[in-house]
């Protein structure tokens, strides 16, 4: 009885693979691999490229992600350097930093210009 259940389960699984197209794709891949004269060293990578087409390889993806991380770190560093340089320029020119929202800045009345004596 257990073997009948297993056989039914296998048949259902095969039907699922056929219905979803996986069976045909794997068969086509195996034929292509068989017909390839220079067999690839990494059959899994060859399968991935066959299934995904001309998409970026896993190695290239890791390299691009590492480059992205390095560039994001560089951008963060450059932002800090730019803010520091701007603060130095403002200080040298005597420009005060704008007060932040959380600082209390009492409003000072503006002085009216003196009228020239006539």
Biopython code that builds the backbone (N, CA, C, O; Angstrom):
import numpy as np
from Bio.PDB.StructureBuilder import StructureBuilder

atoms = [
    (1, "UNK", "N", (0.824, -1.183, 0.000)),
    (1, "UNK", "CA", (0.000, 0.000, 0.000)),
    (1, "UNK", "C", (0.873, 1.252, 0.000)),
    (1, "UNK", "O", (0.565, 2.237, -0.672)),
    (2, "UNK", "N", (1.953, 1.201, 0.755)),
    (2, "UNK", "CA", (2.867, 2.337, 0.818)),
    (2, "UNK", "C", (3.527, 2.564, -0.540)),
    (2, "UNK", "O", (3.728, 3.710, -0.941)),
    (3, "UNK", "N", (3.864, 1.495, -1.249)),
    (3, "UNK", "CA", (4.491, 1.632, -2.569)),
    (3, "UNK", "C", (3.501, 2.197, -3.586)),
    (3, "UNK", "O", (3.899, 2.932, -4.490)),
    (4, "UNK", "N", (2.214, 1.861, -3.449)),
    (4, "UNK", "CA", (1.190, 2.410, -4.351)),
    (4, "UNK", "C", (1.047, 3.913, -4.122)),
    (4, "UNK", "O", (0.902, 4.684, -5.071)),
    (5, "UNK", "N", (1.090, 4.316, -2.862)),
    (5, "UNK", "CA", (0.978, 5.738, -2.513)),
    (5, "UNK", "C", (2.171, 6.504, -3.074)),
    (5, "UNK", "O", (2.021, 7.601, -3.611)),
    (6, "UNK", "N", (3.366, 5.908, -2.944)),
    (6, "UNK", "CA", (4.574, 6.538, -3.461)),
    (6, "UNK", "C", (4.517, 6.649, -4.980)),
    (6, "UNK", "O", (4.907, 7.677, -5.533)),
    (7, "UNK", "N", (4.042, 5.618, -5.661)),
    (7, "UNK", "CA", (3.932, 5.626, -7.120)),
    (7, "UNK", "C", (2.941, 6.691, -7.574)),
    (7, "UNK", "O", (3.182, 7.395, -8.555)),
    (8, "UNK", "N", (1.837, 6.806, -6.864)),
    (8, "UNK", "CA", (0.847, 7.839, -7.188)),
    (8, "UNK", "C", (1.444, 9.220, -6.986)),
    (8, "UNK", "O", (1.248, 10.121, -7.801)),
    (9, "UNK", "N", (2.166, 9.373, -5.905)),
    (9, "UNK", "CA", (2.801, 10.656, -5.612)),
    (9, "UNK", "C", (3.815, 11.013, -6.701)),
    (9, "UNK", "O", (3.869, 12.165, -7.131)),
    (10, "UNK", "N", (4.604, 10.063, -7.147)),
    (10, "UNK", "CA", (5.584, 10.301, -8.205)),
    (10, "UNK", "C", (4.890, 10.694, -9.503)),
    (10, "UNK", "O", (5.327, 11.612, -10.197)),
    (11, "UNK", "N", (3.815, 9.996, -9.823)),
    (11, "UNK", "CA", (3.085, 10.289, -11.055)),
    (11, "UNK", "C", (2.474, 11.686, -11.003)),
    (11, "UNK", "O", (2.491, 12.403, -12.003)),
    (12, "UNK", "N", (1.938, 12.080, -9.854)),
    (12, "UNK", "CA", (1.398, 13.431, -9.685)),
    (12, "UNK", "C", (2.507, 14.465, -9.854)),
    (12, "UNK", "O", (2.298, 15.515, -10.461)),
    (13, "UNK", "N", (3.684, 14.163, -9.318)),
    (13, "UNK", "CA", (4.809, 15.080, -9.428)),
    (13, "UNK", "C", (5.253, 15.215, -10.878)),
    (13, "UNK", "O", (5.521, 16.324, -11.339)),
    (14, "UNK", "N", (5.333, 14.105, -11.604)),
    (14, "UNK", "CA", (5.695, 14.139, -13.028)),
    (14, "UNK", "C", (4.672, 14.945, -13.809)),
    (14, "UNK", "O", (5.033, 15.742, -14.675)),
    (15, "UNK", "N", (3.397, 14.742, -13.507)),
    (15, "UNK", "CA", (2.350, 15.511, -14.192)),
    (15, "UNK", "C", (2.490, 17.002, -13.908)),
    (15, "UNK", "O", (2.298, 17.834, -14.795)),
    (16, "UNK", "N", (2.825, 17.332, -12.667)),
    (16, "UNK", "CA", (3.052, 18.728, -12.298)),
    (16, "UNK", "C", (4.212, 19.317, -13.113)),
    (16, "UNK", "O", (4.101, 20.420, -13.648)),
    (17, "UNK", "N", (5.322, 18.576, -13.203)),
    (17, "UNK", "CA", (6.483, 19.057, -13.959)),
    (17, "UNK", "C", (6.150, 19.236, -15.436)),
    (17, "UNK", "O", (6.603, 20.194, -16.062)),
    (18, "UNK", "N", (5.372, 18.335, -15.986)),
    (18, "UNK", "CA", (4.976, 18.448, -17.402)),
    (18, "UNK", "C", (4.048, 19.645, -17.606)),
    (18, "UNK", "O", (4.205, 20.415, -18.553)),
    (19, "UNK", "N", (3.084, 19.785, -16.702)),
    (19, "UNK", "CA", (2.103, 20.869, -16.824)),
    (19, "UNK", "C", (2.761, 22.243, -16.726)),
    (19, "UNK", "O", (2.352, 23.170, -17.425)),
    (20, "UNK", "N", (3.761, 22.386, -15.882)),
    (20, "UNK", "CA", (4.405, 23.691, -15.681)),
    (20, "UNK", "C", (5.526, 23.979, -16.676)),
    (20, "UNK", "O", (6.065, 25.085, -16.704)),
    (21, "UNK", "N", (5.882, 22.975, -17.503)),
    (21, "UNK", "CA", (6.911, 23.193, -18.508)),
    (21, "UNK", "C", (8.320, 22.884, -18.049)),
    (21, "UNK", "O", (9.265, 22.983, -18.832)),
    (22, "UNK", "N", (8.470, 22.512, -16.790)),
    (22, "UNK", "CA", (9.796, 22.217, -16.251)),
    (22, "UNK", "C", (10.372, 20.976, -16.934)),
    (22, "UNK", "O", (11.558, 20.939, -17.261)),
    (23, "UNK", "N", (9.545, 19.978, -17.145)),
    (23, "UNK", "CA", (9.983, 18.730, -17.762)),
    (23, "UNK", "C", (10.599, 18.994, -19.134)),
    (23, "UNK", "O", (11.685, 18.500, -19.438)),
    (24, "UNK", "N", (9.900, 19.779, -19.964)),
    (24, "UNK", "CA", (10.410, 20.084, -21.307)),
    (24, "UNK", "C", (11.689, 20.910, -21.252)),
    (24, "UNK", "O", (12.626, 20.671, -22.014)),
    (25, "UNK", "N", (11.722, 21.873, -20.355)),
    (25, "UNK", "CA", (12.911, 22.722, -20.231)),
    (25, "UNK", "C", (14.125, 21.898, -19.822)),
    (25, "UNK", "O", (15.211, 22.075, -20.374)),
    (26, "UNK", "N", (13.949, 21.011, -18.870)),
    (26, "UNK", "CA", (15.067, 20.164, -18.440)),
    (26, "UNK", "C", (15.505, 19.222, -19.554)),
    (26, "UNK", "O", (16.700, 19.004, -19.752)),
    (27, "UNK", "N", (14.550, 18.669, -20.274)),
    (27, "UNK", "CA", (14.905, 17.790, -21.399)),
    (27, "UNK", "C", (15.667, 18.557, -22.471)),
    (27, "UNK", "O", (16.660, 18.064, -23.006)),
    (28, "UNK", "N", (15.203, 19.756, -22.784)),
    (28, "UNK", "CA", (15.893, 20.572, -23.790)),
    (28, "UNK", "C", (17.309, 20.917, -23.316)),
    (28, "UNK", "O", (18.255, 20.886, -24.102)),
    (29, "UNK", "N", (17.445, 21.240, -22.048)),
    (29, "UNK", "CA", (18.772, 21.533, -21.502)),
    (29, "UNK", "C", (19.687, 20.318, -21.607)),
    (29, "UNK", "O", (20.838, 20.442, -22.026)),
    (30, "UNK", "N", (19.186, 19.151, -21.231)),
    (30, "UNK", "CA", (20.015, 17.943, -21.282)),
    (30, "UNK", "C", (20.449, 17.621, -22.707)),
    (30, "UNK", "O", (21.574, 17.175, -22.931)),
    (31, "UNK", "N", (19.561, 17.845, -23.669)),
    (31, "UNK", "CA", (19.924, 17.632, -25.071)),
    (31, "UNK", "C", (21.005, 18.619, -25.476)),
    (31, "UNK", "O", (21.984, 18.238, -26.119)),
    (32, "UNK", "N", (20.838, 19.880, -25.108)),
    (32, "UNK", "CA", (21.839, 20.899, -25.449)),
    (32, "UNK", "C", (23.186, 20.568, -24.815)),
    (32, "UNK", "O", (24.225, 20.683, -25.464)),
    (33, "UNK", "N", (23.169, 20.158, -23.552)),
    (33, "UNK", "CA", (24.408, 19.789, -22.867)),
    (33, "UNK", "C", (25.059, 18.588, -23.560)),
    (33, "UNK", "O", (26.279, 18.542, -23.712)),
    (34, "UNK", "N", (24.258, 17.640, -23.971)),
    (34, "UNK", "CA", (24.775, 16.453, -24.658)),
    (34, "UNK", "C", (25.407, 16.837, -25.993)),
    (34, "UNK", "O", (26.444, 16.292, -26.372)),
    (35, "UNK", "N", (24.780, 17.777, -26.704)),
    (35, "UNK", "CA", (25.263, 18.164, -28.033)),
    (35, "UNK", "C", (26.422, 19.145, -27.980)),
    (35, "UNK", "O", (27.048, 19.398, -29.010)),
    (36, "UNK", "N", (26.727, 19.701, -26.830)),
    (36, "UNK", "CA", (27.826, 20.643, -26.683)),
    (36, "UNK", "C", (29.144, 19.879, -26.738)),
    (36, "UNK", "O", (29.370, 18.953, -25.960)),
    (37, "UNK", "N", (30.012, 20.281, -27.668)),
    (37, "UNK", "CA", (31.286, 19.591, -27.828)),
    (37, "UNK", "C", (32.234, 19.868, -26.666)),
    (37, "UNK", "O", (32.856, 18.951, -26.129)),
    (38, "UNK", "N", (32.340, 21.142, -26.282)),
    (38, "UNK", "CA", (33.197, 21.515, -25.151)),
    (38, "UNK", "C", (32.330, 21.550, -23.901)),
    (38, "UNK", "O", (31.662, 22.544, -23.619)),
    (39, "UNK", "N", (32.351, 20.464, -23.168)),
    (39, "UNK", "CA", (31.511, 20.366, -21.974)),
    (39, "UNK", "C", (31.971, 21.391, -20.935)),
    (39, "UNK", "O", (33.169, 21.536, -20.691)),
    (40, "UNK", "N", (31.028, 22.092, -20.333)),
    (40, "UNK", "CA", (31.392, 23.098, -19.329)),
    (40, "UNK", "C", (31.905, 22.435, -18.056)),
    (40, "UNK", "O", (31.479, 21.337, -17.699)),
    (41, "UNK", "N", (32.818, 23.112, -17.384)),
    (41, "UNK", "CA", (33.328, 22.620, -16.102)),
    (41, "UNK", "C", (32.256, 22.697, -15.020)),
    (41, "UNK", "O", (32.200, 21.851, -14.127)),
    (42, "UNK", "N", (31.409, 23.718, -15.107)),
    (42, "UNK", "CA", (30.356, 23.927, -14.105)),
    (42, "UNK", "C", (28.996, 23.751, -14.783)),
    (42, "UNK", "O", (28.466, 24.689, -15.379)),
    (43, "UNK", "N", (28.442, 22.555, -14.689)),
    (43, "UNK", "CA", (27.169, 22.260, -15.347)),
    (43, "UNK", "C", (26.020, 23.055, -14.726)),
    (43, "UNK", "O", (25.057, 23.395, -15.413)),
    (44, "UNK", "N", (26.123, 23.350, -13.431)),
    (44, "UNK", "CA", (25.069, 24.146, -12.783)),
    (44, "UNK", "C", (25.031, 25.556, -13.361)),
    (44, "UNK", "O", (23.955, 26.084, -13.644)),
    (45, "UNK", "N", (26.194, 26.164, -13.537)),
    (45, "UNK", "CA", (26.254, 27.510, -14.118)),
    (45, "UNK", "C", (25.743, 27.479, -15.557)),
    (45, "UNK", "O", (25.060, 28.402, -16.002)),
    (46, "UNK", "N", (26.081, 26.406, -16.280)),
    (46, "UNK", "CA", (25.609, 26.241, -17.647)),
    (46, "UNK", "C", (24.084, 26.135, -17.663)),
    (46, "UNK", "O", (23.429, 26.716, -18.528)),
    (47, "UNK", "N", (23.523, 25.398, -16.710)),
    (47, "UNK", "CA", (22.071, 25.277, -16.587)),
    (47, "UNK", "C", (21.442, 26.634, -16.269)),
    (47, "UNK", "O", (20.436, 27.016, -16.867)),
    (48, "UNK", "N", (22.041, 27.353, -15.327)),
    (48, "UNK", "CA", (21.511, 28.667, -14.956)),
    (48, "UNK", "C", (21.520, 29.609, -16.151)),
    (48, "UNK", "O", (20.556, 30.344, -16.371)),
    (49, "UNK", "N", (22.599, 29.593, -16.920)),
    (49, "UNK", "CA", (22.674, 30.456, -18.092)),
    (49, "UNK", "C", (21.656, 30.014, -19.136)),
    (49, "UNK", "O", (21.049, 30.852, -19.804)),
    (50, "UNK", "N", (21.464, 28.714, -19.281)),
    (50, "UNK", "CA", (20.482, 28.207, -20.238)),
    (50, "UNK", "C", (19.077, 28.665, -19.858)),
    (50, "UNK", "O", (18.301, 29.093, -20.712)),
    (51, "UNK", "N", (18.763, 28.573, -18.587)),
    (51, "UNK", "CA", (17.421, 28.932, -18.126)),
    (51, "UNK", "C", (17.215, 30.440, -18.147)),
    (51, "UNK", "O", (16.164, 30.925, -18.564)),
    (52, "UNK", "N", (18.223, 31.179, -17.695)),
    (52, "UNK", "CA", (18.083, 32.636, -17.574)),
    (52, "UNK", "C", (18.511, 33.383, -18.829)),
    (52, "UNK", "O", (18.276, 34.587, -18.929)),
    (53, "UNK", "N", (19.119, 32.718, -19.768)),
    (53, "UNK", "CA", (19.546, 33.382, -20.996)),
    (53, "UNK", "C", (20.764, 34.245, -20.776)),
    (53, "UNK", "O", (21.723, 33.829, -20.128)),
    (54, "UNK", "N", (20.727, 35.448, -21.317)),
    (54, "UNK", "CA", (21.883, 36.343, -21.277)),
    (54, "UNK", "C", (21.911, 37.214, -20.030)),
    (54, "UNK", "O", (22.550, 38.266, -20.022)),
    (55, "UNK", "N", (21.236, 36.794, -18.995)),
    (55, "UNK", "CA", (21.248, 37.582, -17.774)),
    (55, "UNK", "C", (22.629, 37.520, -17.136)),
    (55, "UNK", "O", (23.456, 36.677, -17.486)),
    (56, "UNK", "N", (22.860, 38.416, -16.209)),
    (56, "UNK", "CA", (24.151, 38.526, -15.538)),
    (56, "UNK", "C", (24.393, 37.267, -14.704)),
    (56, "UNK", "O", (23.483, 36.767, -14.042)),
    (57, "UNK", "N", (25.617, 36.766, -14.741)),
    (57, "UNK", "CA", (25.956, 35.561, -13.985)),
    (57, "UNK", "C", (26.006, 35.876, -12.493)),
    (57, "UNK", "O", (26.055, 37.037, -12.089)),
    (58, "UNK", "N", (25.993, 34.829, -11.693)),
    (58, "UNK", "CA", (26.043, 34.990, -10.241)),
    (58, "UNK", "C", (27.335, 35.671, -9.808)),
    (58, "UNK", "O", (27.326, 36.514, -8.911)),
    (59, "UNK", "N", (28.440, 35.308, -10.440)),
    (59, "UNK", "CA", (29.730, 35.926, -10.112)),
    (59, "UNK", "C", (29.690, 37.421, -10.419)),
    (59, "UNK", "O", (30.134, 38.240, -9.614)),
    (60, "UNK", "N", (29.152, 37.771, -11.592)),
    (60, "UNK", "CA", (29.053, 39.187, -11.954)),
    (60, "UNK", "C", (28.130, 39.921, -11.001)),
    (60, "UNK", "O", (28.376, 41.081, -10.671)),
    (61, "UNK", "N", (27.067, 39.258, -10.554)),
    (61, "UNK", "CA", (26.149, 39.879, -9.609)),
    (61, "UNK", "C", (26.868, 40.207, -8.305)),
    (61, "UNK", "O", (26.699, 41.295, -7.756)),
    (62, "UNK", "N", (27.672, 39.265, -7.810)),
    (62, "UNK", "CA", (28.433, 39.515, -6.572)),
    (62, "UNK", "C", (29.433, 40.650, -6.774)),
    (62, "UNK", "O", (29.599, 41.499, -5.898)),
    (63, "UNK", "N", (30.099, 40.664, -7.932)),
    (63, "UNK", "CA", (31.068, 41.727, -8.209)),
    (63, "UNK", "C", (30.377, 43.080, -8.284)),
    (63, "UNK", "O", (30.881, 44.069, -7.750)),
    (64, "UNK", "N", (29.222, 43.127, -8.946)),
    (64, "UNK", "CA", (28.487, 44.387, -9.069)),
    (64, "UNK", "C", (27.964, 44.851, -7.713)),
    (64, "UNK", "O", (27.962, 46.047, -7.422)),
    (65, "UNK", "N", (27.523, 43.909, -6.885)),
    (65, "UNK", "CA", (27.036, 44.277, -5.555)),
    (65, "UNK", "C", (28.181, 44.833, -4.700)),
    (65, "UNK", "O", (27.993, 45.803, -3.965)),
    (66, "UNK", "N", (29.356, 44.225, -4.795)),
    (66, "UNK", "CA", (30.523, 44.718, -4.051)),
    (66, "UNK", "C", (30.901, 46.121, -4.533)),
    (66, "UNK", "O", (31.229, 46.993, -3.729)),
    (67, "UNK", "N", (30.852, 46.326, -5.845)),
    (67, "UNK", "CA", (31.167, 47.645, -6.390)),
    (67, "UNK", "C", (30.137, 48.670, -5.923)),
    (67, "UNK", "O", (30.489, 49.800, -5.586)),
    (68, "UNK", "N", (28.866, 48.275, -5.905)),
    (68, "UNK", "CA", (27.808, 49.171, -5.432)),
    (68, "UNK", "C", (28.036, 49.552, -3.977)),
    (68, "UNK", "O", (27.920, 50.723, -3.618)),
    (69, "UNK", "N", (28.363, 48.569, -3.130)),
    (69, "UNK", "CA", (28.622, 48.851, -1.715)),
    (69, "UNK", "C", (29.796, 49.815, -1.554)),
    (69, "UNK", "O", (29.736, 50.736, -0.740)),
    (70, "UNK", "N", (30.867, 49.606, -2.332)),
    (70, "UNK", "CA", (32.039, 50.488, -2.257)),
    (70, "UNK", "C", (31.675, 51.901, -2.700)),
    (70, "UNK", "O", (32.107, 52.877, -2.086)),
    (71, "UNK", "N", (30.890, 52.011, -3.752)),
    (71, "UNK", "CA", (30.504, 53.335, -4.239)),
    (71, "UNK", "C", (29.569, 54.040, -3.256)),
    (71, "UNK", "O", (29.656, 55.256, -3.083)),
    (72, "UNK", "N", (28.682, 53.288, -2.618)),
    (72, "UNK", "CA", (27.799, 53.897, -1.622)),
    (72, "UNK", "C", (28.606, 54.404, -0.429)),
    (72, "UNK", "O", (28.305, 55.466, 0.114)),
    (73, "UNK", "N", (29.617, 53.662, -0.022)),
    (73, "UNK", "CA", (30.483, 54.109, 1.075)),
    (73, "UNK", "C", (31.249, 55.362, 0.659)),
    (73, "UNK", "O", (31.420, 56.284, 1.456)),
    (74, "UNK", "N", (31.708, 55.391, -0.592)),
    (74, "UNK", "CA", (32.437, 56.546, -1.094)),
    (74, "UNK", "C", (31.527, 57.776, -1.131)),
    (74, "UNK", "O", (31.956, 58.874, -0.775)),
    (75, "UNK", "N", (30.289, 57.601, -1.555)),
    (75, "UNK", "CA", (29.333, 58.712, -1.590)),
    (75, "UNK", "C", (29.099, 59.244, -0.178)),
    (75, "UNK", "O", (29.077, 60.457, 0.029)),
    (76, "UNK", "N", (28.925, 58.351, 0.790)),
    (76, "UNK", "CA", (28.715, 58.780, 2.180)),
    (76, "UNK", "C", (29.918, 59.570, 2.681)),
    (76, "UNK", "O", (29.754, 60.597, 3.339)),
    (77, "UNK", "N", (31.122, 59.100, 2.376)),
    (77, "UNK", "CA", (32.336, 59.798, 2.778)),
    (77, "UNK", "C", (32.418, 61.172, 2.123)),
    (77, "UNK", "O", (32.774, 62.155, 2.772)),
    (78, "UNK", "N", (32.088, 61.236, 0.839)),
    (78, "UNK", "CA", (32.139, 62.525, 0.134)),
    (78, "UNK", "C", (31.101, 63.502, 0.666)),
    (78, "UNK", "O", (31.351, 64.707, 0.707)),
    (79, "UNK", "N", (29.935, 62.998, 1.076)),
    (79, "UNK", "CA", (28.919, 63.878, 1.664)),
    (79, "UNK", "C", (29.442, 64.498, 2.958)),
    (79, "UNK", "O", (29.268, 65.691, 3.203)),
    (80, "UNK", "N", (30.082, 63.673, 3.777)),
    (80, "UNK", "CA", (30.635, 64.174, 5.042)),
    (80, "UNK", "C", (31.714, 65.216, 4.758)),
    (80, "UNK", "O", (31.756, 66.266, 5.400)),
    (81, "UNK", "N", (32.575, 64.925, 3.803)),
    (81, "UNK", "CA", (33.646, 65.869, 3.457)),
    (81, "UNK", "C", (33.063, 67.171, 2.915)),
    (81, "UNK", "O", (33.562, 68.251, 3.231)),
    (82, "UNK", "N", (32.006, 67.080, 2.099)),
    (82, "UNK", "CA", (31.383, 68.285, 1.539)),
    (82, "UNK", "C", (30.747, 69.121, 2.646)),
    (82, "UNK", "O", (30.873, 70.345, 2.654)),
    (83, "UNK", "N", (30.064, 68.457, 3.582)),
    (83, "UNK", "CA", (29.454, 69.197, 4.688)),
    (83, "UNK", "C", (30.513, 69.868, 5.550)),
    (83, "UNK", "O", (30.331, 71.003, 5.992)),
    (84, "UNK", "N", (31.612, 69.177, 5.789)),
    (84, "UNK", "CA", (32.706, 69.748, 6.574)),
    (84, "UNK", "C", (33.303, 70.955, 5.858)),
    (84, "UNK", "O", (33.563, 71.988, 6.474)),
    (85, "UNK", "N", (33.520, 70.813, 4.541)),
    (85, "UNK", "CA", (34.086, 71.917, 3.764)),
    (85, "UNK", "C", (33.138, 73.113, 3.751)),
    (85, "UNK", "O", (33.584, 74.256, 3.851)),
    (86, "UNK", "N", (31.843, 72.863, 3.628)),
    (86, "UNK", "CA", (30.872, 73.954, 3.633)),
    (86, "UNK", "C", (30.873, 74.668, 4.985)),
    (86, "UNK", "O", (30.773, 75.894, 5.042)),
    (87, "UNK", "N", (30.985, 73.909, 6.063)),
    (87, "UNK", "CA", (31.022, 74.510, 7.400)),
    (87, "UNK", "C", (32.261, 75.382, 7.561)),
    (87, "UNK", "O", (32.194, 76.462, 8.149)),
    (88, "UNK", "N", (33.390, 74.915, 7.040)),
    (88, "UNK", "CA", (34.633, 75.695, 7.117)),
    (88, "UNK", "C", (34.494, 76.987, 6.324)),
    (88, "UNK", "O", (34.903, 78.048, 6.795)),
    (89, "UNK", "N", (33.920, 76.911, 5.125)),
    (89, "UNK", "CA", (33.740, 78.109, 4.291)),
    (89, "UNK", "C", (32.806, 79.086, 4.976)),
    (89, "UNK", "O", (33.075, 80.288, 4.997)),
    (90, "UNK", "N", (31.715, 78.590, 5.536)),
    (90, "UNK", "CA", (30.774, 79.482, 6.241)),
    (90, "UNK", "C", (31.468, 80.155, 7.418)),
    (90, "UNK", "O", (31.253, 81.342, 7.668)),
    (91, "UNK", "N", (32.285, 79.421, 8.131)),
    (91, "UNK", "CA", (32.981, 79.980, 9.285)),
    (91, "UNK", "C", (33.979, 81.041, 8.835)),
    (91, "UNK", "O", (34.089, 82.093, 9.466)),
    (92, "UNK", "N", (34.714, 80.775, 7.743)),
    (92, "UNK", "CA", (35.697, 81.735, 7.251)),
    (92, "UNK", "C", (35.016, 82.998, 6.731)),
    (92, "UNK", "O", (35.568, 84.093, 6.845)),
    (93, "UNK", "N", (33.834, 82.854, 6.170)),
    (93, "UNK", "CA", (33.122, 84.020, 5.636)),
    (93, "UNK", "C", (32.277, 84.698, 6.698)),
    (93, "UNK", "O", (31.659, 85.730, 6.438)),
    (94, "UNK", "N", (32.248, 84.132, 7.877)),
    (94, "UNK", "CA", (31.499, 84.744, 8.971)),
    (94, "UNK", "C", (30.014, 84.483, 8.891)),
    (94, "UNK", "O", (29.225, 85.185, 9.524)),
    (95, "UNK", "N", (29.635, 83.519, 8.149)),
    (95, "UNK", "CA", (28.217, 83.188, 8.036)),
    (95, "UNK", "C", (27.886, 82.189, 9.129)),
    (95, "UNK", "O", (28.518, 81.141, 9.259)),
    (96, "UNK", "N", (26.873, 82.546, 9.913)),
    (96, "UNK", "CA", (26.487, 81.644, 10.988)),
    (96, "UNK", "C", (25.618, 80.529, 10.417)),
    (96, "UNK", "O", (24.904, 80.711, 9.431)),
    (97, "UNK", "N", (25.699, 79.385, 11.058)),
    (97, "UNK", "CA", (24.836, 78.275, 10.666)),
    (97, "UNK", "C", (23.390, 78.634, 10.959)),
    (97, "UNK", "O", (23.089, 79.337, 11.924)),
    (98, "UNK", "N", (22.519, 78.146, 10.124)),
    (98, "UNK", "CA", (21.104, 78.388, 10.361)),
    (98, "UNK", "C", (20.688, 77.595, 11.589)),
    (98, "UNK", "O", (21.114, 76.453, 11.764)),
    (99, "UNK", "N", (19.858, 78.189, 12.443)),
    (99, "UNK", "CA", (19.437, 77.461, 13.644)),
    (99, "UNK", "C", (18.588, 76.252, 13.252)),
    (99, "UNK", "O", (17.806, 76.292, 12.301)),
    (100, "UNK", "N", (18.771, 75.184, 14.016)),
    (100, "UNK", "CA", (17.985, 73.991, 13.743)),
    (100, "UNK", "C", (16.619, 74.137, 14.383)),
    (100, "UNK", "O", (16.435, 74.977, 15.264)),
    (101, "UNK", "N", (15.670, 73.341, 13.959)),
    (101, "UNK", "CA", (14.293, 73.428, 14.440)),
    (101, "UNK", "C", (14.188, 73.190, 15.942)),
    (101, "UNK", "O", (13.332, 73.785, 16.598)),
    (102, "UNK", "N", (15.041, 72.332, 16.498)),
    (102, "UNK", "CA", (14.920, 72.000, 17.907)),
    (102, "UNK", "C", (15.582, 73.033, 18.823)),
    (102, "UNK", "O", (15.412, 72.966, 20.040)),
    (103, "UNK", "N", (16.317, 73.965, 18.272)),
    (103, "UNK", "CA", (16.940, 75.002, 19.085)),
    (103, "UNK", "C", (15.956, 76.145, 19.270)),
    (103, "UNK", "O", (15.228, 76.527, 18.353)),
    (104, "UNK", "N", (15.959, 76.678, 20.484)),
    (104, "UNK", "CA", (15.108, 77.834, 20.716)),
    (104, "UNK", "C", (15.892, 79.078, 20.368)),
    (104, "UNK", "O", (17.000, 79.280, 20.864)),
    (105, "UNK", "N", (15.325, 79.909, 19.521)),
    (105, "UNK", "CA", (15.992, 81.119, 19.071)),
    (105, "UNK", "C", (15.031, 82.270, 19.323)),
    (105, "UNK", "O", (14.094, 82.482, 18.553)),
    (106, "UNK", "N", (15.262, 83.013, 20.396)),
    (106, "UNK", "CA", (14.333, 84.119, 20.673)),
    (106, "UNK", "C", (14.391, 85.129, 19.532)),
    (106, "UNK", "O", (15.456, 85.464, 19.014)),
    (107, "UNK", "N", (13.236, 85.585, 19.176)),
    (107, "UNK", "CA", (13.168, 86.561, 18.084)),
    (107, "UNK", "C", (13.675, 87.899, 18.590)),
    (107, "UNK", "O", (13.193, 88.428, 19.592)),
    (108, "UNK", "N", (14.643, 88.425, 17.888)),
    (108, "UNK", "CA", (15.190, 89.735, 18.241)),
    (108, "UNK", "C", (14.561, 90.752, 17.318)),
    (108, "UNK", "O", (14.494, 90.546, 16.106)),
    (109, "UNK", "N", (14.107, 91.832, 17.881)),
    (109, "UNK", "CA", (13.500, 92.852, 17.018)),
    (109, "UNK", "C", (14.570, 93.493, 16.142)),
    (109, "UNK", "O", (15.684, 93.784, 16.578)),
    (110, "UNK", "N", (14.181, 93.697, 14.898)),
    (110, "UNK", "CA", (15.129, 94.322, 13.987)),
    (110, "UNK", "C", (15.214, 95.814, 14.287)),
    (110, "UNK", "O", (14.212, 96.462, 14.587)),
    (111, "UNK", "N", (16.418, 96.338, 14.200)),
    (111, "UNK", "CA", (16.599, 97.761, 14.447)),
    (111, "UNK", "C", (16.229, 98.518, 13.181)),
    (111, "UNK", "O", (16.563, 98.126, 12.063)),
    (112, "UNK", "N", (15.529, 99.610, 13.405)),
    (112, "UNK", "CA", (15.173, 100.438, 12.250)),
    (112, "UNK", "C", (16.360, 101.304, 11.915)),
    (112, "UNK", "O", (17.052, 101.805, 12.801)),
    (113, "UNK", "N", (16.593, 101.479, 10.620)),
    (113, "UNK", "CA", (17.739, 102.328, 10.247)),
    (113, "UNK", "C", (17.507, 103.773, 10.720)),
    (113, "UNK", "O", (16.388, 104.287, 10.703)),
    (114, "UNK", "N", (18.584, 104.384, 11.129)),
    (114, "UNK", "CA", (18.485, 105.756, 11.579)),
    (114, "UNK", "C", (18.290, 106.657, 10.389)),
    (114, "UNK", "O", (18.885, 106.478, 9.327)),
    (115, "UNK", "N", (17.430, 107.636, 10.609)),
    (115, "UNK", "CA", (17.205, 108.583, 9.514)),
    (115, "UNK", "C", (18.328, 109.627, 9.546)),
    (115, "UNK", "O", (18.740, 110.094, 10.608)),
    (116, "UNK", "N", (18.797, 109.969, 8.372)),
    (116, "UNK", "CA", (19.866, 110.958, 8.357)),
    (116, "UNK", "C", (19.358, 112.313, 8.848)),
    (116, "UNK", "O", (18.217, 112.696, 8.593)),
    (117, "UNK", "N", (20.231, 113.025, 9.558)),
    (117, "UNK", "CA", (19.854, 114.331, 10.093)),
    (117, "UNK", "C", (19.774, 115.322, 8.957)),
    (117, "UNK", "O", (20.605, 115.318, 8.049)),
    (118, "UNK", "N", (18.754, 116.181, 9.015)),
    (118, "UNK", "CA", (18.583, 117.183, 7.961)),
    (118, "UNK", "C", (18.837, 118.552, 8.427)),
    (118, "UNK", "O", (18.731, 119.499, 7.648)),
]
sb = StructureBuilder()
sb.init_structure("model")
sb.init_model(0)
sb.init_chain("A")
sb.init_seg("    ")
for serial, (resi, resn, name, xyz) in enumerate(atoms, 1):
    if name == "N":
        sb.init_residue(resn, " ", resi, " ")
    sb.init_atom(name, np.array(xyz, "f"), 0.0, 1.0, " ", f" {name:<3s}", serial, name[0])
structure = sb.get_structure()
